[in-house]
Amino acid sequence: MQERFQGKFRNGTNRRPKWDYTRPCAYCVTICTRDRIYWFGDVRNGIVCLSDVGAIAADE
């Protein structure tokens, strides 16, 4: 992996120290897509409006 990105995109861990990630819990995942296209939907007036792709991701 280091050769592929030549060390440009390697950040330190974002994990919280001493947090038990094996526990059942809700997590927020942020995904940045190519050209920053909103593949999964968008937020309108504070309400999440899922696209068809976003609905599939939510079901999974």
Phi, psi and omega in degrees: 000321179301319180295321184297313183257001178051036177073007184286327189247013181272114176254166174292174181293145175259007181286143179284128180301139176067010177275136180270098183284359176273349179285146173296131184194159175271138179232149175257127179244127177256129181239127175256119183262166180304133181060016178055037177283138180277076182293329188266354181127193177208180181249124178237122181052039177078008180244132178284124177246105183282142170280179176300318178296318179297324178294320177298314179298320179295322179293328181283000000 
